[in-house]
Amino acid sequence: MHAELAIELHRTGDGVVVARGDLARTPYWCRWDGTTLWIVGSAATPVGEDDIALDLAVGEGVHAVVRSVAATLVYAGRGAGTRLTTRLQVGSGASLLWQPEPVIVTARARHRSVLVADVAVDGSLLADEVVVLGRSEEAAGAFASETDLRAAGASVCLTAFDTTVPGWSGPGGTDGAKVIGTRLALGTVADGAGGPPDPHTAVLRPEGGGAIATTLAPDPDRARAQLDAKLAVPPSADRRLPTAGSDADPALPVLV
């Protein structure tokens, strides 16, 4: 499968924020409930040689949250393997909280994940990537992750992780941890002091601004908590999942 999806969140003349673009295109269904864009998988992916790109533009003055309703399971790859490219663009005076559910790398995976985030000078971003290295009692397959943080088009920091590098799971790498979490922050959300010392979490504050926190944990919940302690989620972001059957039920995509 090769798929390129583009979604835009923007404010109309009457002040309402709407979502437009590829909201119901394989492999995703997406629903905008006024504050949160819910991503629902509509196909088993990534698998084989799937190459998927998702572009999300958050327009001027828009404040948005993006979540998924389930973890992403990386299935067996073949040939060049699978690839997922995510490009986030945050406009002037806008903010984005990007917190999809974890990515689970199975033993036969051959996957590359690329996240490019470009934030306007007065915009704000907090974006998470939580990766589970194998299912229960399973080793992870080949997985490479690249994160590119940009401020107004200028590169701030480029980081990468690769399970094919010798020693990646040793003391100089994950040290046997099952979960690795990364959080990007740029704008007002990156201004915190960094919380108490934590041997499992490191925070890099590039000269060009922003912050990148990386943590090692036994499970995704612990990873999120450790990231929160270093780069807190803005208190205005509602982290509660909608209840089934409510008006905000993400299982029933509504296109705008």
N, C-alpha and C positions, 0 to 999 in steps of 0.2 A: 504494500500500500504506500502510495505517495500522496500526501495531503498537505495543503497550505491553507490555513485559516486566519482570518483577520477580523478582529472585533474592536469596535470603538465605543467608548462611553463618553457622552457629551451632554451638555446642558442646553435645553431648548430655550426659546425666547420667553416662555412662561415660567422658567426656572426648574422644570422637571428634567431629571437626568434619565436618558434613555440609552439603550444598548442597540447597536446596529452592526450588521455584518454576518459572519458565518456562525450563527447561533445554533443551527441544527444541521451540521454537516459531519459525516463520518470522519473521525472516530469519536466525536463529542456532541453532546447536546448541552446547551448552556441556557441558564435562566437568570434573568436580572430581576431582583425583587425590590429594587429601589435603593438598596444600600450594598447588596452583596451579589456578585456574579457567581452562580453555582455551576461547576463543571461536572457533567455526568458522562461517564464512558458509555458509548453506544456500540463498541466492538472490542474484541479481545486484541489488545495492542499494548505495547509494541511486541512484535513477533516477526521472525524471519528476517526480512530486509526492509521493514517499515521505516519510512522517512517522513516524519511529521513536523511541521512548523506551525507555531501559534504566535501571532502578533496581537498584542493588546495595547491599545492607545487610550490613555485616560486624559480626557480633554481638560482645558483650562478651568480651574476652580472646582473640579469634580473630586469628591472624596469617596473612594471605593474600597471594598474588600473582595478578594477572590478566594474561594474555597472549592474543594472537590468533595464529592459525597463518599468516595471510597479510595483506598490505596491504589497505586498503579503497580501492577505486577508485570515485571519484565520477563517475558517468555523466552524460549530458546531462539537464538539468532542463527542465521546462516549467511554465507557469503561475507559481505562487508559488515553484516550485523545491522542492528537497529539504531535509529537516531531520533532524538527529540530536541528541537530547537525552540526556545521560548524567548521572544523579544518583547520587553516591557518598555513602554514610553509614557512618562509621567509629565504632564504639561505644567504650565505656569500656575502657581497657586493651588495645584492639585495634590492629592495624596493617594497612595496605594498601599494596602496591606495584602500581601500575596502569601497565602498559607494553605496550599493544597495538602492533602493527606500524603503519607510517606510513599516513597518509591521502594519496592521490594525487588531485589536483584536475585533471581534464581540461579541455580548452579550452571545451567546451560546458556545463560544470557551472554550476549556480545553487544553491549549497548554503550552509546555515547550520548551524554546530555549536555546541552549548551544553553546557558542563561545569559542573555545580554539585557542589561537594564540601563536606560538612559533617562536621567531626571533633570528637569529644568532647574534653573538657578534657585527659584523660590518654591520648588516642589519638594515633596517628601516621599520616601519609599522605605518600607520594611518588607523584605522578601525572604522566605525560608525555603531551604531544600533539606529534607530529612530522608536519609537513605538507610534502608535495612539491608545488611549484607547477608543475604540468604534467608530462607525460611527456617523454621525450627529444625535444628539438627542438620542444617544444610549449609555448605560453603557457598560463597558468592561466585558467580562467573565473572567474565571480563566486563568491567564497568569503568568508564572514564567520564569525569564531570569537569566542565570548564565554566567559570563564572567571570563575567566581564562587567564591571561597574563603571558607569560613565556619568559625568556631570556636564550637562549642556553640551553633549557631544564629545567632550574631552575625556580620555581614559583616566580613571582614578586608580583602579586596581584590577589585575587579572590573576586569578588563582585557578588551580587545577588539582584533581585527584584521580589516580589511575590504579586499579587493582592489578594491572599487568606489570607494574614497576617492581623490581625485586625488593623484598623487604617491606612492602606496603603494610603488611599486617603485624610487623614487628614493633619493637620499642620506639623506633623512629617514625612509625606510621600510626596505625590505629591501635596498636598494642593489644590486639585481640578483641577490641570492642565490637559489638554487634551492630551498633548504630552510629552513624556520623551525621551531625547536623551542622548546617551553615546558615547564617543569617546576614543579609546585607541591610545596611541602614544608611540613608542619606537624607539630609535635611534635619528638621527639628528632632526626629526620633533618634538621631545619632549623637545627641548632645549630652547624654547621661555620663556619669562618672565611671560606670563599668561594674558596679557591684562588688561584693567581697571576693577575695582570692579563691580560685577554683582550679585545682590541678588538671581537671579534665577539659577546661575551656580556655581558649586563647582568643584575644581580641586584637585585631590589626586596625590601626587608624592611619590610613594613607595620608600623605602630605597634601594631596588634592582634596581632602575632605571625606566625610563619611566614615563608616566602620564596617568591618567584616568579622563576625564571631564564628569560631569553629569549635564544636564540642564532640566528645566521645561519650557514649552512654550504652547501657544494656538494653534499653527499650526506647521507643519514640517519645513516650510521655516524659521520661527523665530528660531526654535530649531537649524537648521544648522548655521544660522548667529551667534547665541550665542556661539556655539561650535567653530566656526571660530575665534571669538574674543579671545578665550582662548588658543586654539591649532590650529594654522592656517594650512590650506592645503598647501603643497609645491607649489610654484608658477609655477613649471614645469608641474604640472598636469593640463591637458586640461579638463575643466568642461563642455564644450559645448556638447550638444546632436547632433549626426549626423542628417542631414536632410534626409527626406524620399526620397528613390530612389538614394541616393548617394552611392559611393563605400563602405561607412561605415555604411550602413543601417543595424541596428541590427535585423530587423524583418526577415531577410533571413539568417539563420545560414550557415556558411561556415566551413567545417571541415578541419583540417590540419593534 
